[in-house]
Amino acid sequence: MTEGAGVHAGQDVPEDLTTAEAGMWEAFRNGSVYDLSSGEAVVDDPHGGHPWGEERTVRARIVAWLLLAGPTALAGRVASLKLTGVRISGTLDLAGGTVEPYVELERCRFERDVLLPEARVTTLRMVDCSVPRLEAARLQTEGDLHLPRCRFHNGVRLTDAHIGTDLLLNQAIVYRDRTGRSIAADGLTVGQDLQAELLESHGELRLRSAKIGVSLSLRGARLTNPYTRFALNAPQLTVERSVYLTPAGVGGTALSGTTPARGTRVQRFECRGGVRLDDGRFGDAVDLERARFDLTDEQELSLRRVQTPELRFLGEKPQRGKVVLSGARVVNLVDRAAAWPGPGRLHMGGFAYENLVPQGPFPLAERLEWVAAATAEYQPEPYERLAAVLRDGGEDEDAREVLLAKQRRRRETLPPAAKLWGYVQDWAVAYGYRPGRAAVWMAVLWAAGSLAFAHADHPPVNPQGHPPYNPALFTLDLLLPVIDLGQTGQWRLNGGWQWFQAAMILLGWILATTVAAGATRLLRRS
Protein backbone atom coordinates (compact mmCIF):
# COMPACT_ATOMS: atom_id res chain seq x y z
CA MET A 1 0.00 0.00 0.00
CA THR A 2 1.27 3.45 -0.85
CA GLU A 3 2.03 5.37 2.29
CA GLY A 4 1.54 9.07 1.74
CA ALA A 5 -0.14 8.68 -1.66
CA GLY A 6 -3.54 9.40 -0.21
CA VAL A 7 -2.59 12.71 1.43
CA HIS A 8 -4.52 15.59 -0.06
CA ALA A 9 -2.40 18.26 -1.67
CA GLY A 10 -2.11 21.42 0.38
CA GLN A 11 -2.29 24.98 -0.89
CA ASP A 12 1.51 25.13 -1.20
CA VAL A 13 1.63 22.39 -3.84
CA PRO A 14 2.69 23.98 -7.16
CA GLU A 15 -0.03 23.87 -9.74
CA ASP A 16 2.10 22.46 -12.60
CA LEU A 17 2.87 19.18 -10.81
CA THR A 18 1.52 15.91 -12.10
CA THR A 19 -0.57 13.70 -9.84
CA ALA A 20 2.45 11.51 -9.07
CA GLU A 21 4.61 14.56 -8.30
CA ALA A 22 1.93 16.12 -6.09
CA GLY A 23 1.76 12.93 -4.05
CA MET A 24 5.54 12.91 -3.76
CA TRP A 25 5.44 16.56 -2.60
CA GLU A 26 3.03 15.81 0.21
CA ALA A 27 4.87 12.63 1.22
CA PHE A 28 8.06 14.70 1.46
CA ARG A 29 6.39 17.14 3.87
CA ASN A 30 4.98 14.25 5.84
CA GLY A 31 8.32 12.35 5.92
CA SER A 32 6.54 9.19 4.74
CA VAL A 33 7.36 6.59 2.09
CA TYR A 34 5.94 7.33 -1.35
CA ASP A 35 5.44 3.93 -2.96
CA LEU A 36 4.23 3.66 -6.55
CA SER A 37 4.94 -0.06 -6.93
CA SER A 38 2.30 -2.20 -8.60
CA GLY A 39 2.78 -5.19 -6.36
CA GLU A 40 3.88 -7.47 -9.23
CA ALA A 41 7.54 -8.48 -8.97
CA VAL A 42 8.15 -8.69 -12.72
CA VAL A 43 6.57 -5.31 -13.40
CA ASP A 44 8.29 -3.62 -10.44
CA ASP A 45 11.79 -4.86 -11.30
CA PRO A 46 13.72 -1.60 -11.98
CA HIS A 47 16.27 -3.54 -14.05
CA GLY A 48 13.70 -5.35 -16.18
CA GLY A 49 12.23 -4.33 -19.49
CA HIS A 50 8.67 -3.71 -18.39
CA PRO A 51 7.74 -0.08 -19.13
CA TRP A 52 6.69 2.25 -16.32
CA GLY A 53 4.09 4.79 -17.35
CA GLU A 54 3.33 8.37 -16.38
CA GLU A 55 1.36 7.24 -13.35
CA ARG A 56 4.62 6.31 -11.61
CA THR A 57 6.93 8.91 -13.20
CA VAL A 58 8.26 12.10 -11.59
CA ARG A 59 10.56 14.68 -13.15
CA ALA A 60 14.11 14.89 -11.91
CA ARG A 61 13.90 18.68 -11.56
CA ILE A 62 10.98 18.31 -9.13
CA VAL A 63 13.05 15.86 -7.07
CA ALA A 64 15.93 18.35 -7.08
CA TRP A 65 13.51 21.14 -6.06
CA LEU A 66 12.39 19.12 -3.05
CA LEU A 67 15.93 18.27 -1.97
CA LEU A 68 17.49 21.71 -2.46
CA ALA A 69 14.65 24.09 -1.63
CA GLY A 70 11.69 21.96 -0.65
CA PRO A 71 8.67 22.96 1.45
CA THR A 72 8.70 22.88 5.22
CA ALA A 73 7.64 19.73 7.00
CA LEU A 74 4.19 19.33 8.47
CA ALA A 75 3.89 20.02 12.16
CA GLY A 76 5.52 17.28 14.18
CA ARG A 77 7.13 15.61 11.13
CA VAL A 78 10.60 15.63 9.56
CA ALA A 79 10.82 16.30 5.84
CA SER A 80 12.50 13.48 3.92
CA LEU A 81 12.40 11.98 0.46
CA LYS A 82 11.52 8.26 0.56
CA LEU A 83 10.60 6.87 -2.84
CA THR A 84 9.84 3.29 -3.82
CA GLY A 85 9.13 2.03 -7.31
CA VAL A 86 9.32 5.48 -8.90
CA ARG A 87 10.56 6.32 -12.39
CA ILE A 88 12.62 9.54 -12.42
CA SER A 89 12.81 11.17 -15.84
CA GLY A 90 15.52 13.62 -16.88
CA THR A 91 18.89 14.22 -15.27
CA LEU A 92 18.90 14.55 -11.49
CA ASP A 93 21.34 17.43 -11.12
CA LEU A 94 22.34 18.29 -7.56
CA ALA A 95 25.87 19.45 -8.43
CA GLY A 96 27.28 21.84 -5.85
CA GLY A 97 24.07 21.79 -3.83
CA THR A 98 23.45 21.16 -0.16
CA VAL A 99 20.89 18.46 0.54
CA GLU A 100 19.70 18.51 4.13
CA PRO A 101 16.71 16.11 4.04
CA TYR A 102 17.19 12.40 4.49
CA VAL A 103 17.07 10.58 1.12
CA GLU A 104 16.11 6.96 0.59
CA LEU A 105 15.29 5.65 -2.89
CA GLU A 106 14.36 1.98 -3.24
CA ARG A 107 13.74 0.05 -6.46
CA CYS A 108 13.61 3.26 -8.47
CA ARG A 109 14.45 3.66 -12.13
CA PHE A 110 16.49 6.65 -13.34
CA GLU A 111 16.19 7.47 -17.02
CA ARG A 112 19.25 9.74 -17.03
CA ASP A 113 22.41 10.27 -14.96
CA VAL A 114 22.54 11.29 -11.31
CA LEU A 115 24.87 14.26 -10.85
CA LEU A 116 26.26 14.92 -7.36
CA PRO A 117 29.70 16.51 -7.92
CA GLU A 118 30.72 18.76 -5.01
CA ALA A 119 27.31 18.28 -3.40
CA ARG A 120 26.82 18.06 0.36
CA VAL A 121 24.31 15.60 1.78
CA THR A 122 23.55 14.10 5.16
CA THR A 123 22.73 10.49 4.28
CA LEU A 124 21.89 9.11 0.84
CA ARG A 125 20.49 5.62 0.36
CA MET A 126 19.78 4.23 -3.08
CA VAL A 127 18.79 0.57 -2.85
CA ASP A 128 18.20 -1.71 -5.85
CA CYS A 129 17.95 1.20 -8.28
CA SER A 130 18.74 1.34 -11.98
CA VAL A 131 21.01 4.29 -12.77
CA PRO A 132 22.73 5.08 -16.08
CA ARG A 133 25.66 6.76 -14.27
CA LEU A 134 26.44 8.21 -10.86
CA GLU A 135 28.71 11.26 -11.09
CA ALA A 136 29.75 12.19 -7.54
CA ALA A 137 33.29 13.56 -7.60
CA ARG A 138 34.11 15.49 -4.39
CA LEU A 139 30.75 14.55 -2.89
CA GLN A 140 30.61 15.05 0.88
CA THR A 141 28.25 13.14 3.15
CA GLU A 142 27.87 13.47 6.89
CA GLY A 143 26.53 9.95 7.17
CA ASP A 144 26.28 6.96 4.85
CA LEU A 145 26.25 6.53 1.11
CA HIS A 146 24.39 3.29 0.45
CA LEU A 147 24.18 1.87 -3.07
CA PRO A 148 23.45 -1.85 -2.52
CA ARG A 149 21.98 -3.93 -5.35
CA CYS A 150 22.02 -0.93 -7.69
CA ARG A 151 23.00 -1.26 -11.33
CA PHE A 152 25.09 1.44 -12.93
CA HIS A 153 25.26 1.08 -16.69
CA ASN A 154 27.98 3.67 -17.36
CA GLY A 155 30.07 3.59 -14.21
CA VAL A 156 30.36 5.43 -10.92
CA ARG A 157 32.67 8.32 -10.19
CA LEU A 158 33.58 9.05 -6.56
CA THR A 159 36.93 10.77 -7.09
CA ASP A 160 37.99 12.70 -3.96
CA ALA A 161 34.59 12.06 -2.37
CA HIS A 162 34.36 12.17 1.41
CA ILE A 163 31.93 9.70 3.00
CA GLY A 164 31.33 10.44 6.67
CA THR A 165 30.58 6.89 7.83
CA ASP A 166 29.96 3.87 5.56
CA LEU A 167 30.01 3.35 1.80
CA LEU A 168 27.98 0.31 0.78
CA LEU A 169 28.12 -1.27 -2.66
CA ASN A 170 26.99 -4.75 -1.69
CA GLN A 171 25.61 -6.77 -4.62
CA ALA A 172 25.86 -3.75 -6.92
CA ILE A 173 26.54 -4.30 -10.62
CA VAL A 174 28.70 -1.64 -12.27
CA TYR A 175 29.61 -1.49 -15.95
CA ARG A 176 32.49 0.50 -17.36
CA ASP A 177 32.36 4.06 -18.60
CA ARG A 178 34.01 5.47 -21.72
CA THR A 179 37.43 5.38 -20.04
CA GLY A 180 37.12 1.69 -19.15
CA ARG A 181 36.53 2.28 -15.43
CA SER A 182 33.63 0.83 -13.53
CA ILE A 183 34.23 2.73 -10.28
CA ALA A 184 36.64 5.68 -10.34
CA ALA A 185 37.36 6.57 -6.71
CA ASP A 186 40.88 7.99 -6.57
CA GLY A 187 41.39 9.97 -3.38
CA LEU A 188 38.18 8.62 -1.83
CA THR A 189 37.88 8.96 1.96
CA VAL A 190 35.50 6.73 3.93
CA GLY A 191 35.09 7.34 7.65
CA GLN A 192 34.30 3.74 8.53
CA ASP A 193 33.72 0.71 6.27
CA LEU A 194 33.71 0.35 2.53
CA GLN A 195 31.64 -2.76 1.88
CA ALA A 196 31.42 -4.06 -1.67
CA GLU A 197 30.50 -7.66 -0.95
CA LEU A 198 29.22 -9.68 -3.92
CA LEU A 199 29.94 -6.67 -6.13
CA GLU A 200 30.09 -7.25 -9.89
CA SER A 201 32.52 -4.86 -11.54
CA HIS A 202 32.90 -4.88 -15.32
CA GLY A 203 35.86 -2.57 -15.85
CA GLU A 204 38.62 -1.09 -13.73
CA LEU A 205 37.83 -0.59 -10.04
CA ARG A 206 40.13 2.28 -9.17
CA LEU A 207 40.97 3.30 -5.57
CA ARG A 208 44.28 5.10 -5.94
CA SER A 209 45.30 6.86 -2.68
CA ALA A 210 41.92 6.08 -1.09
CA LYS A 211 41.64 6.08 2.72
CA ILE A 212 39.30 3.73 4.56
CA GLY A 213 38.70 4.36 8.27
CA VAL A 214 37.97 0.76 9.25
CA SER A 215 37.86 -2.11 6.71
CA LEU A 216 37.53 -2.73 2.99
CA SER A 217 35.43 -5.78 2.21
CA LEU A 218 35.27 -7.29 -1.27
CA ARG A 219 34.02 -10.64 0.00
CA GLY A 220 32.53 -12.66 -2.80
CA ALA A 221 33.08 -9.87 -5.34
CA ARG A 222 33.65 -10.60 -9.01
CA LEU A 223 35.91 -8.15 -10.77
CA THR A 224 36.30 -8.45 -14.53
CA ASN A 225 38.34 -6.24 -16.80
CA PRO A 226 39.59 -7.79 -20.05
CA TYR A 227 39.96 -4.34 -21.59
CA THR A 228 42.92 -2.85 -19.68
CA ARG A 229 45.69 -4.02 -17.38
CA PHE A 230 43.97 -3.92 -13.96
CA ALA A 231 40.65 -5.07 -12.61
CA LEU A 232 41.53 -3.64 -9.17
CA ASN A 233 43.89 -0.67 -9.29
CA ALA A 234 44.49 0.63 -5.76
CA PRO A 235 48.08 1.81 -5.20
CA GLN A 236 48.80 3.81 -2.04
CA LEU A 237 45.58 2.57 -0.48
CA THR A 238 45.30 3.08 3.28
CA VAL A 239 42.98 0.87 5.34
CA GLU A 240 43.06 1.21 9.10
CA ARG A 241 41.97 -2.39 9.70
CA SER A 242 41.76 -5.16 7.09
CA VAL A 243 41.21 -5.82 3.40
CA TYR A 244 39.08 -8.87 2.67
CA LEU A 245 39.31 -10.57 -0.73
CA THR A 246 37.58 -13.66 0.64
CA PRO A 247 34.38 -15.71 0.18
CA ALA A 248 30.90 -14.51 1.13
CA GLY A 249 27.71 -16.38 1.84
CA VAL A 250 25.11 -16.15 -0.92
CA GLY A 251 21.41 -16.01 -0.25
CA GLY A 252 21.51 -14.68 3.29
CA THR A 253 20.38 -11.25 4.36
CA ALA A 254 23.52 -10.41 6.29
CA LEU A 255 26.66 -9.36 4.46
CA SER A 256 28.68 -8.36 7.50
CA GLY A 257 31.56 -10.72 6.80
CA THR A 258 30.74 -13.21 9.52
CA THR A 259 31.41 -16.87 8.85
CA PRO A 260 28.51 -18.27 6.79
CA ALA A 261 26.33 -20.83 8.52
CA ARG A 262 26.72 -24.48 7.59
CA GLY A 263 24.95 -25.25 4.35
CA THR A 264 25.17 -21.69 3.06
CA ARG A 265 26.26 -21.40 -0.56
CA VAL A 266 29.60 -19.60 -0.67
CA GLN A 267 30.89 -17.38 -3.45
CA ARG A 268 34.60 -16.74 -3.46
CA PHE A 269 36.34 -13.54 -4.52
CA GLU A 270 37.22 -13.77 -8.21
CA CYS A 271 39.27 -11.36 -10.26
CA ARG A 272 39.75 -11.56 -14.02
CA GLY A 273 42.45 -8.97 -14.52
CA GLY A 274 45.44 -7.55 -12.71
CA VAL A 275 45.43 -6.42 -9.07
CA ARG A 276 47.59 -3.55 -7.88
CA LEU A 277 47.92 -2.76 -4.16
CA ASP A 278 51.41 -1.25 -4.35
CA ASP A 279 52.56 0.94 -1.41
CA GLY A 280 49.40 0.12 0.54
CA ARG A 281 49.18 0.48 4.32
CA PHE A 282 46.87 -1.94 6.12
CA GLY A 283 46.46 -1.84 9.89
CA ASP A 284 45.50 -5.47 10.54
CA ALA A 285 45.65 -7.79 7.54
CA VAL A 286 45.35 -8.43 3.83
CA ASP A 287 43.23 -11.56 3.55
CA LEU A 288 43.25 -13.51 0.27
CA GLU A 289 41.68 -16.72 1.55
CA ARG A 290 40.30 -18.83 -1.33
CA ALA A 291 40.65 -15.87 -3.72
CA ARG A 292 40.89 -16.72 -7.40
CA PHE A 293 42.98 -14.65 -9.81
CA ASP A 294 42.62 -15.20 -13.54
CA LEU A 295 45.54 -13.33 -15.08
CA THR A 296 47.10 -13.07 -18.51
CA ASP A 297 50.84 -13.55 -18.93
CA GLU A 298 51.35 -9.77 -18.76
CA GLN A 299 49.19 -9.15 -15.68
CA GLU A 300 50.20 -9.22 -12.01
CA LEU A 301 48.93 -9.60 -8.50
CA SER A 302 51.14 -6.77 -7.32
CA LEU A 303 51.81 -6.15 -3.61
CA ARG A 304 54.97 -4.12 -3.99
CA ARG A 305 56.06 -2.35 -0.79
CA VAL A 306 52.81 -3.04 1.08
CA GLN A 307 52.98 -2.90 4.86
CA THR A 308 50.65 -4.96 7.03
CA PRO A 309 50.89 -7.00 10.24
CA GLU A 310 49.48 -10.07 8.46
CA LEU A 311 49.30 -11.31 4.89
CA ARG A 312 47.00 -14.29 4.43
CA PHE A 313 48.11 -15.72 1.09
CA LEU A 314 45.63 -18.59 0.97
CA GLY A 315 44.03 -18.28 -2.45
CA GLU A 316 44.16 -20.48 -5.51
CA LYS A 317 47.46 -20.65 -7.38
CA PRO A 318 47.31 -18.26 -10.37
CA GLN A 319 47.79 -20.33 -13.50
CA ARG A 320 49.26 -17.41 -15.43
CA GLY A 321 50.68 -13.96 -14.68
CA LYS A 322 52.93 -12.98 -11.80
CA VAL A 323 52.77 -12.49 -8.05
CA VAL A 324 55.01 -9.62 -6.95
CA LEU A 325 55.92 -8.97 -3.29
CA SER A 326 59.08 -6.95 -3.86
CA GLY A 327 59.79 -4.61 -0.96
CA ALA A 328 56.71 -5.69 1.02
CA ARG A 329 56.94 -5.82 4.81
CA VAL A 330 54.69 -8.05 6.91
CA VAL A 331 54.88 -9.50 10.39
CA ASN A 332 53.00 -12.78 9.89
CA LEU A 333 52.98 -14.55 6.54
CA VAL A 334 50.08 -17.00 6.64
CA ASP A 335 50.25 -19.17 3.54
CA ARG A 336 49.91 -22.62 2.04
CA ALA A 337 52.20 -24.36 -0.40
CA ALA A 338 49.54 -24.75 -3.10
CA ALA A 339 48.83 -21.00 -3.24
CA TRP A 340 52.16 -19.89 -4.72
CA PRO A 341 52.96 -19.79 -8.46
CA GLY A 342 55.90 -21.59 -9.99
CA PRO A 343 59.38 -20.44 -11.12
CA GLY A 344 59.53 -17.19 -13.05
CA ARG A 345 56.11 -16.03 -11.83
CA LEU A 346 56.97 -15.11 -8.24
CA HIS A 347 59.08 -12.08 -7.30
CA MET A 348 60.11 -11.41 -3.68
CA GLY A 349 63.17 -9.17 -3.83
CA GLY A 350 63.33 -7.27 -0.54
CA PHE A 351 60.24 -9.03 0.84
CA ALA A 352 60.51 -8.94 4.65
CA TYR A 353 58.47 -11.11 7.00
CA GLU A 354 59.03 -12.00 10.65
CA ASN A 355 56.97 -15.14 11.18
CA LEU A 356 55.80 -18.00 8.97
CA VAL A 357 52.40 -19.49 9.77
CA PRO A 358 51.78 -22.21 7.17
CA GLN A 359 48.27 -23.58 6.82
CA GLY A 360 48.61 -27.27 6.08
CA PRO A 361 51.80 -29.16 5.17
CA PHE A 362 54.63 -26.97 3.97
CA PRO A 363 57.87 -28.99 4.34
CA LEU A 364 61.26 -27.34 4.11
CA ALA A 365 61.95 -28.82 0.68
CA GLU A 366 58.86 -27.08 -0.71
CA ARG A 367 59.76 -23.88 1.13
CA LEU A 368 63.15 -23.95 -0.61
CA GLU A 369 61.37 -24.45 -3.94
CA TRP A 370 59.27 -21.40 -3.00
CA VAL A 371 62.44 -19.33 -2.59
CA ALA A 372 63.98 -20.72 -5.75
CA ALA A 373 60.80 -19.87 -7.70
CA ALA A 374 61.18 -16.25 -6.60
CA THR A 375 64.81 -15.94 -7.74
CA ALA A 376 65.27 -16.64 -11.42
CA GLU A 377 68.81 -15.34 -10.90
CA TYR A 378 70.71 -15.99 -7.69
CA GLN A 379 69.90 -13.53 -4.90
CA PRO A 380 71.10 -14.19 -1.34
CA GLU A 381 68.50 -12.04 0.44
CA PRO A 382 65.45 -14.39 0.18
CA TYR A 383 67.50 -17.30 1.56
CA GLU A 384 68.93 -15.21 4.37
CA ARG A 385 65.47 -13.88 5.28
CA LEU A 386 64.02 -17.38 5.45
CA ALA A 387 66.97 -18.65 7.50
CA ALA A 388 66.64 -15.75 9.96
CA VAL A 389 62.93 -16.39 10.45
CA LEU A 390 63.49 -20.11 11.00
CA ARG A 391 66.32 -19.44 13.44
CA ASP A 392 64.21 -16.95 15.40
CA GLY A 393 61.54 -19.64 15.60
CA GLY A 394 64.00 -22.10 17.14
CA GLU A 395 64.44 -24.18 13.98
CA ASP A 396 68.23 -23.95 13.77
CA GLU A 397 68.67 -27.15 11.76
CA ASP A 398 66.25 -25.94 9.08
CA ALA A 399 67.97 -22.56 9.05
CA ARG A 400 71.30 -24.26 8.31
CA GLU A 401 69.70 -26.24 5.49
CA VAL A 402 68.44 -23.00 3.95
CA LEU A 403 71.88 -21.39 4.12
CA LEU A 404 73.42 -24.52 2.62
CA ALA A 405 70.91 -24.31 -0.22
CA LYS A 406 71.94 -20.69 -0.69
CA GLN A 407 75.60 -21.67 -1.10
CA ARG A 408 74.73 -24.40 -3.57
CA ARG A 409 72.61 -21.96 -5.57
CA ARG A 410 75.45 -19.43 -5.52
CA ARG A 411 77.93 -22.07 -6.67
CA GLU A 412 76.15 -22.38 -10.01
CA THR A 413 76.96 -18.73 -10.79
CA LEU A 414 80.74 -19.07 -10.22
CA PRO A 415 83.53 -19.66 -12.77
CA PRO A 416 84.77 -23.26 -13.17
CA ALA A 417 87.68 -23.07 -10.70
CA ALA A 418 85.60 -21.49 -7.97
CA LYS A 419 82.77 -23.90 -8.72
CA LEU A 420 85.17 -26.84 -8.26
CA TRP A 421 86.33 -25.45 -4.94
CA GLY A 422 82.69 -25.08 -3.96
CA TYR A 423 82.06 -28.76 -4.68
CA VAL A 424 85.04 -29.62 -2.49
CA GLN A 425 83.67 -27.54 0.40
CA ASP A 426 80.26 -29.09 -0.04
CA TRP A 427 81.71 -32.60 -0.14
CA ALA A 428 83.97 -32.03 2.84
CA VAL A 429 81.93 -30.07 5.37
CA ALA A 430 78.78 -28.90 3.51
CA TYR A 431 80.12 -25.33 3.47
CA GLY A 432 80.55 -25.48 7.25
CA TYR A 433 76.86 -26.01 7.99
CA ARG A 434 77.46 -29.66 8.88
CA PRO A 435 80.65 -29.47 11.00
CA GLY A 436 80.30 -33.04 12.20
CA ARG A 437 81.21 -34.20 8.72
CA ALA A 438 84.77 -32.84 9.21
CA ALA A 439 85.31 -35.11 12.23
CA VAL A 440 84.07 -38.09 10.23
CA TRP A 441 86.46 -37.38 7.36
CA MET A 442 89.32 -36.82 9.79
CA ALA A 443 88.66 -40.13 11.51
CA VAL A 444 88.43 -42.00 8.18
CA LEU A 445 91.69 -40.50 6.86
CA TRP A 446 93.46 -41.07 10.19
CA ALA A 447 92.41 -44.72 10.33
CA ALA A 448 93.32 -45.35 6.68
CA GLY A 449 96.70 -43.63 7.03
CA SER A 450 97.53 -45.41 10.26
CA LEU A 451 96.87 -48.80 8.72
CA ALA A 452 98.83 -47.94 5.55
CA PHE A 453 101.86 -46.41 7.21
CA ALA A 454 102.14 -49.33 9.61
CA HIS A 455 103.43 -51.35 6.60
CA ALA A 456 105.64 -48.64 5.12
CA ASP A 457 109.44 -48.81 5.04
CA HIS A 458 110.53 -45.85 7.19
CA PRO A 459 114.29 -45.41 7.62
CA PRO A 460 115.15 -42.67 10.12
CA VAL A 461 116.51 -39.35 8.94
CA ASN A 462 118.97 -39.33 11.87
CA PRO A 463 120.10 -42.85 12.76
CA GLN A 464 121.86 -41.59 15.90
CA GLY A 465 118.72 -40.42 17.66
CA HIS A 466 115.06 -40.58 16.88
CA PRO A 467 111.77 -41.25 18.70
CA PRO A 468 109.91 -44.52 18.28
CA TYR A 469 107.98 -44.82 15.03
CA ASN A 470 104.21 -44.46 15.62
CA PRO A 471 102.03 -44.81 12.45
CA ALA A 472 99.00 -43.19 14.11
CA LEU A 473 100.96 -40.11 15.26
CA PHE A 474 102.78 -40.00 11.91
CA THR A 475 99.43 -39.90 10.04
CA LEU A 476 97.99 -37.30 12.41
CA ASP A 477 101.10 -35.15 11.96
CA LEU A 478 100.49 -35.22 8.20
CA LEU A 479 96.80 -34.37 8.48
CA LEU A 480 97.22 -31.44 10.89
CA PRO A 481 99.15 -28.83 8.89
CA VAL A 482 99.61 -26.37 11.75
CA ILE A 483 100.54 -28.72 14.62
CA ASP A 484 103.96 -30.46 14.70
CA LEU A 485 103.87 -33.78 16.56
CA GLY A 486 107.54 -34.52 15.85
CA GLN A 487 106.99 -37.50 13.53
CA THR A 488 107.13 -36.39 9.88
CA GLY A 489 110.58 -34.84 10.20
CA GLN A 490 112.13 -38.00 11.73
CA TRP A 491 111.33 -40.57 9.04
CA ARG A 492 112.01 -40.81 5.34
CA LEU A 493 109.61 -42.62 3.03
CA ASN A 494 110.59 -43.91 -0.39
CA GLY A 495 108.86 -44.73 -3.66
CA GLY A 496 105.11 -44.71 -3.75
CA TRP A 497 104.90 -43.98 -0.04
CA GLN A 498 106.15 -40.49 -0.75
CA TRP A 499 103.18 -39.91 -3.05
CA PHE A 500 100.85 -41.29 -0.42
CA GLN A 501 102.45 -39.00 2.17
CA ALA A 502 101.95 -35.99 -0.14
CA ALA A 503 98.31 -36.96 -0.72
CA MET A 504 97.68 -37.10 3.02
CA ILE A 505 99.25 -33.66 3.47
CA LEU A 506 97.12 -32.24 0.65
CA LEU A 507 93.93 -33.78 2.05
CA GLY A 508 94.80 -32.39 5.46
CA TRP A 509 95.18 -28.89 4.04
CA ILE A 510 91.91 -29.14 2.10
CA LEU A 511 90.06 -30.39 5.15
CA ALA A 512 91.56 -27.71 7.37
CA THR A 513 90.83 -24.95 4.85
CA THR A 514 87.23 -25.95 4.37
CA VAL A 515 86.71 -26.22 8.12
CA ALA A 516 88.22 -22.77 8.57
CA ALA A 517 86.02 -21.33 5.79
CA GLY A 518 82.92 -22.87 7.30
CA ALA A 519 83.81 -21.65 10.79
CA THR A 520 84.39 -18.14 9.46
CA ARG A 521 81.00 -18.23 7.71
CA LEU A 522 79.26 -19.41 10.86
CA LEU A 523 80.93 -16.74 12.98
CA ARG A 524 80.04 -14.04 10.45
CA ARG A 525 76.43 -15.23 10.39
CA SER A 526 76.27 -15.13 14.18
Summary of the structure (lengths in Angstrom):
residues: 526
radius of gyration: 37.3
end to end distance: 79.0
largest distance: 141.9
contacts: 1745
relative contact order: 0.04
helix: 28%
strand: 25%
